[in-house]
């Protein structure tokens, strides 16, 4: 065992260190719950952040089951970015068990949530990122969180956030222009679960879906029959499978309603790297192109 004197001696500054070039600070260890948030953090933090997403690409945040390794990842993180609005029901327990002691950001904290009152109960729609104007609020919250975790880089975080927010705003204008090519009466979409409500509100699109706000809502035979009647009555020509949901329900709907199954769209998770929606902005563009082509064929 080292004596106290030897230990102190070993900690004394070494004279030659002062002539070494200044080393770049190690990347800030950060965790985001879902791949969409991870991309927003990556765009805002750049290579000054070492990022882990808990729910993988194509994964389902509603039904995610944390792995033992998530505890270690969280324990060592300086920043944690969650969506909030009830999306990550599994997060409070995981965070508590991990002993996470870094900065916690609830990305959707400044968003005006969509909500419904059902049987006297208020249900909040967590999918706020599908409106790009909300994503800009997310990015501001992330830049503030990065600043709390590493204040010496505040200028960098806010400059990157402003650049990225401008890109998001440009994408929002692009989407609005694409949707404007579809006559309002044709703006109707059918998806597996109710994940595109903010998108629909933003661009004036009516939404129909098999499941409710969460993928673990089990639709009844009556719900399915009502949706099929709706599709026929509304003259809807295509239904969409989401990347992170079981495709069987929507295939059954397409079969019974005699409509086609459109391309896969991305709602709660990005595609794996190299896929058609491996960043948030690519996801918005991919989904919009798929929706616009299908909506043009509606009655
Ligand atoms: Zn969802």
Boltz pocket constraint, residues with backbone or C-beta under 6 A from the ligand:
constraints:
  - pocket:
      binder: B
      contacts: [[A, 62], [A, 127], [A, 193], [A, 194], [A, 195], [A, 213], [A, 214], [A, 215], [A, 267], [A, 268]]
      max_distance: 6.0
